Amino acid sequence: MKKILFVCSANKQRSKTAEDYFSEKHTNMIFKSAGTNHKICIKEGTTPLTQEMIEWADKVFLMEEKHLRIIKDHIGNKFFNKMEVLNIPDAYKNFQKELLEELNKKCCF
């Protein structure tokens, strides 16, 4: 089974929506999500990103370029070949129609 990881800042809106939405849509794949801002993730009770999660994934979709920079600052370019920046700004709510449209348009598995 193909394993997909979605990453945003706090794992509250974009990446969590992507995980839940595509988990229902593609039952033959495994989806997870996480946030790069550990302080907010801990405060909000969401999932902070770990290197183990990146290692686990076959493909990592990052919502913004800043998420790629954060990862590269912590672990270098080791997993660069499996990462893709979607350029989806932090302007959406959970399962917002426009967010789902962006995800459908930009995510290719």
N, CA, C and O atoms as CSV, one atom per row, in Angstrom:
chain,resi,resn,atom,element,x,y,z
A,1,MET,N,N,0.832,-1.198,0.000
A,1,MET,CA,C,0.000,0.000,0.000
A,1,MET,C,C,0.867,1.250,0.000
A,1,MET,O,O,1.843,1.345,0.745
A,2,LYS,N,N,0.504,2.192,-0.834
A,2,LYS,CA,C,1.241,3.451,-0.897
A,2,LYS,C,C,0.936,4.295,0.337
A,2,LYS,O,O,-0.213,4.384,0.768
A,3,LYS,N,N,1.982,4.919,0.905
A,3,LYS,CA,C,1.852,5.711,2.126
A,3,LYS,C,C,2.113,7.182,1.818
A,3,LYS,O,O,3.172,7.541,1.305
A,4,ILE,N,N,1.130,8.032,2.138
A,4,ILE,CA,C,1.184,9.455,1.830
A,4,ILE,C,C,1.130,10.264,3.129
A,4,ILE,O,O,0.319,9.991,4.014
A,5,LEU,N,N,2.011,11.265,3.225
A,5,LEU,CA,C,2.043,12.161,4.381
A,5,LEU,C,C,1.769,13.587,3.913
A,5,LEU,O,O,2.388,14.066,2.963
A,6,PHE,N,N,0.837,14.260,4.588
A,6,PHE,CA,C,0.532,15.666,4.334
A,6,PHE,C,C,1.070,16.501,5.487
A,6,PHE,O,O,0.918,16.135,6.652
A,7,VAL,N,N,1.707,17.638,5.152
A,7,VAL,CA,C,2.332,18.476,6.173
A,7,VAL,C,C,1.889,19.925,6.008
A,7,VAL,O,O,1.922,20.477,4.907
A,8,CYS,N,N,1.475,20.534,7.120
A,8,CYS,CA,C,1.232,21.978,7.174
A,8,CYS,C,C,1.857,22.485,8.478
A,8,CYS,O,O,2.724,21.820,9.045
A,9,SER,N,N,1.435,23.623,8.943
A,9,SER,CA,C,2.061,24.200,10.135
A,9,SER,C,C,1.571,23.577,11.435
A,9,SER,O,O,2.376,23.158,12.266
A,10,ALA,N,N,0.247,23.513,11.614
A,10,ALA,CA,C,-0.309,23.090,12.900
A,10,ALA,C,C,-1.093,21.786,12.847
A,10,ALA,O,O,-1.565,21.310,13.879
A,11,ASN,N,N,-1.239,21.200,11.663
A,11,ASN,CA,C,-1.996,19.953,11.503
A,11,ASN,C,C,-3.441,20.098,11.971
A,11,ASN,O,O,-4.016,19.172,12.544
A,12,LYS,N,N,-4.019,21.272,11.719
A,12,LYS,CA,C,-5.408,21.517,12.133
A,12,LYS,C,C,-6.363,21.628,10.957
A,12,LYS,O,O,-7.486,21.129,11.031
A,13,GLN,N,N,-5.945,22.266,9.877
A,13,GLN,CA,C,-6.863,22.555,8.779
A,13,GLN,C,C,-6.448,21.809,7.504
A,13,GLN,O,O,-7.076,20.822,7.121
A,14,ARG,N,N,-5.409,22.281,6.870
A,14,ARG,CA,C,-5.056,21.771,5.544
A,14,ARG,C,C,-4.603,20.320,5.538
A,14,ARG,O,O,-5.201,19.490,4.853
A,15,SER,N,N,-3.563,20.002,6.287
A,15,SER,CA,C,-3.035,18.636,6.232
A,15,SER,C,C,-4.014,17.625,6.833
A,15,SER,O,O,-4.134,16.509,6.328
A,16,LYS,N,N,-4.703,17.998,7.888
A,16,LYS,CA,C,-5.674,17.086,8.505
A,16,LYS,C,C,-6.848,16.852,7.563
A,16,LYS,O,O,-7.330,15.726,7.440
A,17,THR,N,N,-7.312,17.910,6.898
A,17,THR,CA,C,-8.376,17.747,5.907
A,17,THR,C,C,-7.921,16.807,4.804
A,17,THR,O,O,-8.661,15.904,4.413
A,18,ALA,N,N,-6.710,17.010,4.298
A,18,ALA,CA,C,-6.193,16.153,3.231
A,18,ALA,C,C,-6.142,14.689,3.672
A,18,ALA,O,O,-6.559,13.799,2.931
A,19,GLU,N,N,-5.632,14.446,4.875
A,19,GLU,CA,C,-5.561,13.074,5.393
A,19,GLU,C,C,-6.950,12.444,5.447
A,19,GLU,O,O,-7.157,11.350,4.921
A,20,ASP,N,N,-7.888,13.118,6.070
A,20,ASP,CA,C,-9.235,12.558,6.243
A,20,ASP,C,C,-9.964,12.399,4.912
A,20,ASP,O,O,-10.601,11.374,4.668
A,21,TYR,N,N,-9.872,13.405,4.060
A,21,TYR,CA,C,-10.559,13.394,2.772
A,21,TYR,C,C,-10.041,12.271,1.873
A,21,TYR,O,O,-10.828,11.487,1.343
A,22,PHE,N,N,-8.731,12.191,1.703
A,22,PHE,CA,C,-8.181,11.178,0.810
A,22,PHE,C,C,-8.251,9.772,1.417
A,22,PHE,O,O,-8.279,8.790,0.676
A,23,SER,N,N,-8.280,9.659,2.737
A,23,SER,CA,C,-8.457,8.342,3.365
A,23,SER,C,C,-9.803,7.734,2.986
A,23,SER,O,O,-9.914,6.523,2.794
A,24,GLU,N,N,-10.811,8.572,2.882
A,24,GLU,CA,C,-12.141,8.088,2.473
A,24,GLU,C,C,-12.199,7.834,0.972
A,24,GLU,O,O,-12.873,6.906,0.525
A,25,LYS,N,N,-11.508,8.641,0.203
A,25,LYS,CA,C,-11.563,8.576,-1.253
A,25,LYS,C,C,-10.697,7.455,-1.829
A,25,LYS,O,O,-11.068,6.841,-2.830
A,26,HIS,N,N,-9.558,7.185,-1.211
A,26,HIS,CA,C,-8.599,6.183,-1.708
A,26,HIS,C,C,-8.319,5.158,-0.604
A,26,HIS,O,O,-7.318,5.264,0.105
A,27,THR,N,N,-9.185,4.189,-0.463
A,27,THR,CA,C,-9.067,3.208,0.624
A,27,THR,C,C,-7.930,2.210,0.399
A,27,THR,O,O,-7.615,1.417,1.287
A,28,ASN,N,N,-7.322,2.247,-0.771
A,28,ASN,CA,C,-6.200,1.344,-1.067
A,28,ASN,C,C,-4.853,1.970,-0.714
A,28,ASN,O,O,-3.805,1.405,-1.029
A,29,MET,N,N,-4.875,3.142,-0.059
A,29,MET,CA,C,-3.659,3.839,0.339
A,29,MET,C,C,-3.751,4.212,1.817
A,29,MET,O,O,-4.834,4.219,2.402
A,30,ILE,N,N,-2.589,4.523,2.415
A,30,ILE,CA,C,-2.554,4.940,3.813
A,30,ILE,C,C,-2.135,6.405,3.854
A,30,ILE,O,O,-1.151,6.795,3.224
A,31,PHE,N,N,-2.886,7.211,4.596
A,31,PHE,CA,C,-2.622,8.643,4.689
A,31,PHE,C,C,-2.401,9.047,6.145
A,31,PHE,O,O,-3.087,8.573,7.050
A,32,LYS,N,N,-1.431,9.930,6.346
A,32,LYS,CA,C,-1.186,10.533,7.659
A,32,LYS,C,C,-0.958,12.018,7.438
A,32,LYS,O,O,-0.750,12.470,6.312
A,33,SER,N,N,-1.001,12.775,8.540
A,33,SER,CA,C,-0.721,14.207,8.458
A,33,SER,C,C,-0.019,14.662,9.724
A,33,SER,O,O,-0.101,14.022,10.772
A,34,ALA,N,N,0.683,15.804,9.594
A,34,ALA,CA,C,1.442,16.337,10.733
A,34,ALA,C,C,1.722,17.817,10.512
A,34,ALA,O,O,1.549,18.348,9.415
A,35,GLY,N,N,2.163,18.472,11.596
A,35,GLY,CA,C,2.492,19.888,11.532
A,35,GLY,C,C,3.944,20.147,11.872
A,35,GLY,O,O,4.548,19.428,12.667
A,36,THR,N,N,4.501,21.191,11.254
A,36,THR,CA,C,5.908,21.534,11.493
A,36,THR,C,C,6.108,22.367,12.754
A,36,THR,O,O,7.222,22.427,13.275
A,37,ASN,N,N,5.057,23.010,13.257
A,37,ASN,CA,C,5.175,23.846,14.450
A,37,ASN,C,C,4.837,23.000,15.680
A,37,ASN,O,O,3.675,22.892,16.072
A,38,HIS,N,N,5.863,22.409,16.277
A,38,HIS,CA,C,5.640,21.475,17.394
A,38,HIS,C,C,4.956,22.143,18.578
A,38,HIS,O,O,4.119,21.526,19.237
A,39,LYS,N,N,5.298,23.380,18.852
A,39,LYS,CA,C,4.708,24.090,19.989
A,39,LYS,C,C,3.186,24.208,19.822
A,39,LYS,O,O,2.436,23.938,20.761
A,40,ILE,N,N,2.737,24.603,18.644
A,40,ILE,CA,C,1.294,24.720,18.389
A,40,ILE,C,C,0.641,23.341,18.374
A,40,ILE,O,O,-0.451,23.166,18.916
A,41,CYS,N,N,1.302,22.365,17.760
A,41,CYS,CA,C,0.732,21.008,17.712
A,41,CYS,C,C,0.511,20.458,19.124
A,41,CYS,O,O,-0.534,19.871,19.405
A,42,ILE,N,N,1.475,20.645,19.995
A,42,ILE,CA,C,1.333,20.160,21.373
A,42,ILE,C,C,0.209,20.913,22.078
A,42,ILE,O,O,-0.605,20.302,22.770
A,43,LYS,N,N,0.158,22.221,21.911
A,43,LYS,CA,C,-0.885,23.036,22.534
A,43,LYS,C,C,-2.277,22.653,22.035
A,43,LYS,O,O,-3.227,22.598,22.817
A,44,GLU,N,N,-2.398,22.388,20.728
A,44,GLU,CA,C,-3.692,22.086,20.118
A,44,GLU,C,C,-4.047,20.596,20.148
A,44,GLU,O,O,-5.169,20.221,19.807
A,45,GLY,N,N,-3.109,19.758,20.549
A,45,GLY,CA,C,-3.369,18.321,20.588
A,45,GLY,C,C,-3.355,17.670,19.215
A,45,GLY,O,O,-4.020,16.658,18.996
A,46,THR,N,N,-2.588,18.256,18.280
A,46,THR,CA,C,-2.472,17.682,16.947
A,46,THR,C,C,-1.126,16.974,16.811
A,46,THR,O,O,-0.354,16.922,17.768
A,47,THR,N,N,-0.848,16.440,15.652
A,47,THR,CA,C,0.330,15.603,15.458
A,47,THR,C,C,1.532,16.409,14.968
A,47,THR,O,O,1.485,16.983,13.880
A,48,PRO,N,N,2.609,16.461,15.760
A,48,PRO,CA,C,3.826,17.135,15.295
A,48,PRO,C,C,4.610,16.229,14.337
A,48,PRO,O,O,4.645,15.010,14.502
A,49,LEU,N,N,5.225,16.841,13.351
A,49,LEU,CA,C,6.015,16.102,12.366
A,49,LEU,C,C,7.285,15.544,12.993
A,49,LEU,O,O,7.949,16.215,13.782
A,50,THR,N,N,7.614,14.305,12.630
A,50,THR,CA,C,8.864,13.674,13.064
A,50,THR,C,C,9.608,13.141,11.837
A,50,THR,O,O,9.014,12.929,10.780
A,51,GLN,N,N,10.883,12.935,11.991
A,51,GLN,CA,C,11.668,12.347,10.907
A,51,GLN,C,C,11.167,10.945,10.589
A,51,GLN,O,O,11.184,10.530,9.430
A,52,GLU,N,N,10.729,10.222,11.589
A,52,GLU,CA,C,10.222,8.865,11.374
A,52,GLU,C,C,9.008,8.871,10.444
A,52,GLU,O,O,8.836,7.954,9.641
A,53,MET,N,N,8.173,9.898,10.550
A,53,MET,CA,C,7.003,9.993,9.672
A,53,MET,C,C,7.442,10.215,8.226
A,53,MET,O,O,6.869,9.642,7.300
A,54,ILE,N,N,8.461,11.048,8.042
A,54,ILE,CA,C,8.970,11.299,6.690
A,54,ILE,C,C,9.592,10.025,6.123
A,54,ILE,O,O,9.403,9.712,4.948
A,55,GLU,N,N,10.324,9.300,6.943
A,55,GLU,CA,C,10.918,8.031,6.515
A,55,GLU,C,C,9.836,7.025,6.132
A,55,GLU,O,O,9.995,6.281,5.164
A,56,TRP,N,N,8.736,7.000,6.887
A,56,TRP,CA,C,7.628,6.076,6.654
A,56,TRP,C,C,6.953,6.310,5.303
A,56,TRP,O,O,6.556,5.358,4.631
A,57,ALA,N,N,6.825,7.561,4.913
A,57,ALA,CA,C,6.031,7.926,3.741
A,57,ALA,C,C,6.735,7.614,2.422
A,57,ALA,O,O,7.954,7.734,2.299
A,58,ASP,N,N,5.927,7.210,1.440
A,58,ASP,CA,C,6.416,7.081,0.070
A,58,ASP,C,C,6.419,8.440,-0.621
A,58,ASP,O,O,7.256,8.709,-1.483
A,59,LYS,N,N,5.468,9.296,-0.231
A,59,LYS,CA,C,5.331,10.638,-0.807
A,59,LYS,C,C,4.925,11.594,0.300
A,59,LYS,O,O,4.083,11.266,1.137
A,60,VAL,N,N,5.534,12.795,0.303
A,60,VAL,CA,C,5.226,13.815,1.309
A,60,VAL,C,C,4.759,15.069,0.581
A,60,VAL,O,O,5.507,15.659,-0.200
A,61,PHE,N,N,3.520,15.472,0.843
A,61,PHE,CA,C,2.979,16.697,0.281
A,61,PHE,C,C,3.047,17.798,1.334
A,61,PHE,O,O,2.484,17.675,2.421
A,62,LEU,N,N,3.753,18.880,0.987
A,62,LEU,CA,C,3.915,20.020,1.886
A,62,LEU,C,C,3.014,21.143,1.398
A,62,LEU,O,O,2.974,21.431,0.201
A,63,MET,N,N,2.295,21.774,2.307
A,63,MET,CA,C,1.348,22.806,1.897
A,63,MET,C,C,2.033,24.076,1.389
A,63,MET,O,O,1.523,24.732,0.481
A,64,GLU,N,N,3.193,24.428,1.973
A,64,GLU,CA,C,3.870,25.658,1.581
A,64,GLU,C,C,5.381,25.432,1.509
A,64,GLU,O,O,5.914,24.484,2.086
A,65,GLU,N,N,6.042,26.315,0.798
A,65,GLU,CA,C,7.501,26.275,0.666
A,65,GLU,C,C,8.190,26.360,2.025
A,65,GLU,O,O,9.239,25.749,2.231
A,66,LYS,N,N,7.602,27.120,2.956
A,66,LYS,CA,C,8.233,27.264,4.280
A,66,LYS,C,C,8.319,25.924,5.003
A,66,LYS,O,O,9.234,25.716,5.801
A,67,HIS,N,N,7.392,25.018,4.742
A,67,HIS,CA,C,7.443,23.700,5.379
A,67,HIS,C,C,8.647,22.900,4.868
A,67,HIS,O,O,9.291,22.175,5.626
A,68,LEU,N,N,8.933,23.044,3.586
A,68,LEU,CA,C,10.122,22.391,3.018
A,68,LEU,C,C,11.389,22.963,3.652
A,68,LEU,O,O,12.301,22.211,3.996
A,69,ARG,N,N,11.452,24.273,3.808
A,69,ARG,CA,C,12.637,24.902,4.430
A,69,ARG,C,C,12.828,24.425,5.867
A,69,ARG,O,O,13.954,24.160,6.289
A,70,ILE,N,N,11.745,24.316,6.612
A,70,ILE,CA,C,11.830,23.856,8.003
A,70,ILE,C,C,12.386,22.434,8.056
A,70,ILE,O,O,13.264,22.130,8.864
A,71,ILE,N,N,11.875,21.583,7.203
A,71,ILE,CA,C,12.339,20.189,7.170
A,71,ILE,C,C,13.814,20.134,6.767
A,71,ILE,O,O,14.601,19.428,7.397
A,72,LYS,N,N,14.188,20.868,5.729
A,72,LYS,CA,C,15.582,20.870,5.279
A,72,LYS,C,C,16.512,21.396,6.364
A,72,LYS,O,O,17.635,20.912,6.506
A,73,ASP,N,N,16.055,22.388,7.134
A,73,ASP,CA,C,16.874,22.918,8.232
A,73,ASP,C,C,17.130,21.867,9.303
A,73,ASP,O,O,18.180,21.883,9.945
A,74,HIS,N,N,16.189,20.958,9.503
A,74,HIS,CA,C,16.316,19.953,10.562
A,74,HIS,C,C,16.985,18.664,10.114
A,74,HIS,O,O,17.756,18.066,10.864
A,75,ILE,N,N,16.691,18.234,8.889
A,75,ILE,CA,C,17.230,16.936,8.470
A,75,ILE,C,C,17.953,16.971,7.126
A,75,ILE,O,O,18.368,15.929,6.620
A,76,GLY,N,N,18.103,18.144,6.554
A,76,GLY,CA,C,18.823,18.259,5.279
A,76,GLY,C,C,17.988,17.801,4.090
A,76,GLY,O,O,16.759,17.781,4.146
A,77,ASN,N,N,18.679,17.436,3.015
A,77,ASN,CA,C,18.016,17.066,1.755
A,77,ASN,C,C,17.782,15.571,1.602
A,77,ASN,O,O,17.429,15.103,0.519
A,78,LYS,N,N,17.974,14.832,2.666
A,78,LYS,CA,C,17.928,13.374,2.613
A,78,LYS,C,C,16.668,12.827,1.953
A,78,LYS,O,O,16.738,11.839,1.223
A,79,PHE,N,N,15.518,13.451,2.196
A,79,PHE,CA,C,14.248,12.934,1.688
A,79,PHE,C,C,13.628,13.851,0.633
A,79,PHE,O,O,12.436,13.754,0.340
A,80,PHE,N,N,14.436,14.730,0.072
A,80,PHE,CA,C,13.949,15.731,-0.866
A,80,PHE,C,C,13.217,15.110,-2.058
A,80,PHE,O,O,12.244,15.681,-2.552
A,81,ASN,N,N,13.676,13.951,-2.519
A,81,ASN,CA,C,13.097,13.322,-3.708
A,81,ASN,C,C,11.660,12.849,-3.523
A,81,ASN,O,O,10.969,12.600,-4.510
A,82,LYS,N,N,11.202,12.722,-2.301
A,82,LYS,CA,C,9.824,12.280,-2.087
A,82,LYS,C,C,8.900,13.414,-1.647
A,82,LYS,O,O,7.748,13.166,-1.290
A,83,MET,N,N,9.388,14.646,-1.669
A,83,MET,CA,C,8.604,15.797,-1.209
A,83,MET,C,C,8.113,16.638,-2.376
A,83,MET,O,O,8.803,16.819,-3.379
A,84,GLU,N,N,6.893,17.148,-2.210
A,84,GLU,CA,C,6.308,18.038,-3.207
A,84,GLU,C,C,5.570,19.171,-2.496
A,84,GLU,O,O,4.752,18.927,-1.610
A,85,VAL,N,N,5.864,20.405,-2.890
A,85,VAL,CA,C,5.194,21.570,-2.316
A,85,VAL,C,C,3.941,21.859,-3.134
A,85,VAL,O,O,4.008,21.988,-4.356
A,86,LEU,N,N,2.791,21.960,-2.454
A,86,LEU,CA,C,1.508,22.180,-3.124
A,86,LEU,C,C,1.158,23.657,-3.301
A,86,LEU,O,O,0.301,23.999,-4.116
A,87,ASN,N,N,1.815,24.527,-2.546
A,87,ASN,CA,C,1.503,25.965,-2.597
A,87,ASN,C,C,0.034,26.238,-2.283
A,87,ASN,O,O,-0.658,26.928,-3.031
A,88,ILE,N,N,-0.422,25.686,-1.172
A,88,ILE,CA,C,-1.773,25.937,-0.666
A,88,ILE,C,C,-1.625,26.780,0.595
A,88,ILE,O,O,-1.134,26.289,1.611
A,89,PRO,N,N,-2.046,28.049,0.542
A,89,PRO,CA,C,-1.853,28.950,1.688
A,89,PRO,C,C,-2.749,28.591,2.877
A,89,PRO,O,O,-3.735,27.867,2.742
A,90,ASP,N,N,-2.379,29.110,4.020
A,90,ASP,CA,C,-3.134,28.879,5.257
A,90,ASP,C,C,-4.338,29.825,5.296
A,90,ASP,O,O,-4.399,30.742,6.115
A,91,ALA,N,N,-5.286,29.583,4.399
A,91,ALA,CA,C,-6.444,30.468,4.261
A,91,ALA,C,C,-7.755,29.690,4.251
A,91,ALA,O,O,-8.796,30.228,3.873
A,92,TYR,N,N,-7.707,28.425,4.664
A,92,TYR,CA,C,-8.877,27.561,4.566
A,92,TYR,C,C,-9.244,26.951,5.908
A,92,TYR,O,O,-8.413,26.844,6.810
A,93,LYS,N,N,-10.490,26.558,6.020
A,93,LYS,CA,C,-11.000,25.829,7.185
A,93,LYS,C,C,-11.112,24.345,6.822
A,93,LYS,O,O,-11.008,23.973,5.653
A,94,ASN,N,N,-11.325,23.506,7.837
A,94,ASN,CA,C,-11.500,22.071,7.613
A,94,ASN,C,C,-12.585,21.805,6.584
A,94,ASN,O,O,-13.692,22.337,6.670
A,95,PHE,N,N,-12.249,20.977,5.616
A,95,PHE,CA,C,-13.168,20.519,4.575
A,95,PHE,C,C,-13.844,21.648,3.803
A,95,PHE,O,O,-14.910,21.445,3.221
A,96,GLN,N,N,-13.237,22.835,3.791
A,96,GLN,CA,C,-13.769,23.932,2.981
A,96,GLN,C,C,-13.731,23.521,1.512
A,96,GLN,O,O,-12.747,22.949,1.041
A,97,LYS,N,N,-14.802,23.816,0.802
A,97,LYS,CA,C,-14.946,23.403,-0.598
A,97,LYS,C,C,-13.739,23.804,-1.440
A,97,LYS,O,O,-13.233,23.000,-2.223
A,98,GLU,N,N,-13.279,25.033,-1.285
A,98,GLU,CA,C,-12.139,25.515,-2.064
A,98,GLU,C,C,-10.843,24.773,-1.730
A,98,GLU,O,O,-10.001,24.561,-2.603
A,99,LEU,N,N,-10.689,24.381,-0.470
A,99,LEU,CA,C,-9.524,23.585,-0.072
A,99,LEU,C,C,-9.565,22.223,-0.746
A,99,LEU,O,O,-8.555,21.762,-1.276
A,100,LEU,N,N,-10.715,21.584,-0.731
A,100,LEU,CA,C,-10.846,20.271,-1.380
A,100,LEU,C,C,-10.569,20.375,-2.874
A,100,LEU,O,O,-9.949,19.484,-3.454
A,101,GLU,N,N,-11.025,21.456,-3.501
A,101,GLU,CA,C,-10.754,21.657,-4.930
A,101,GLU,C,C,-9.254,21.783,-5.184
A,101,GLU,O,O,-8.736,21.193,-6.131
A,102,GLU,N,N,-8.553,22.547,-4.346
A,102,GLU,CA,C,-7.108,22.711,-4.481
A,102,GLU,C,C,-6.389,21.369,-4.296
A,102,GLU,O,O,-5.492,21.029,-5.068
A,103,LEU,N,N,-6.782,20.623,-3.285
A,103,LEU,CA,C,-6.162,19.332,-3.013
A,103,LEU,C,C,-6.370,18.371,-4.196
A,103,LEU,O,O,-5.432,17.698,-4.624
A,104,ASN,N,N,-7.583,18.312,-4.711
A,104,ASN,CA,C,-7.871,17.440,-5.845
A,104,ASN,C,C,-7.055,17.819,-7.082
A,104,ASN,O,O,-6.596,16.954,-7.827
A,105,LYS,N,N,-6.885,19.105,-7.282
A,105,LYS,CA,C,-6.176,19.606,-8.457
A,105,LYS,C,C,-4.661,19.357,-8.346
A,105,LYS,O,O,-4.006,19.074,-9.349
A,106,LYS,N,N,-4.110,19.461,-7.134
A,106,LYS,CA,C,-2.656,19.455,-6.973
A,106,LYS,C,C,-2.041,18.140,-6.503
A,106,LYS,O,O,-0.835,17.941,-6.652
A,107,CYS,N,N,-2.834,17.251,-5.945
A,107,CYS,CA,C,-2.278,15.992,-5.418
A,107,CYS,C,C,-2.389,14.880,-6.454
A,107,CYS,O,O,-3.484,14.493,-6.862
A,108,CYS,N,N,-1.239,14.381,-6.865
A,108,CYS,CA,C,-1.198,13.248,-7.778
A,108,CYS,C,C,-0.490,12.107,-7.073
A,108,CYS,O,O,0.654,12.249,-6.641
A,109,PHE,N,N,-1.158,10.996,-6.959
A,109,PHE,CA,C,-0.577,9.843,-6.271
A,109,PHE,C,C,-0.063,8.876,-7.313
A,109,PHE,O,O,0.473,7.823,-6.966
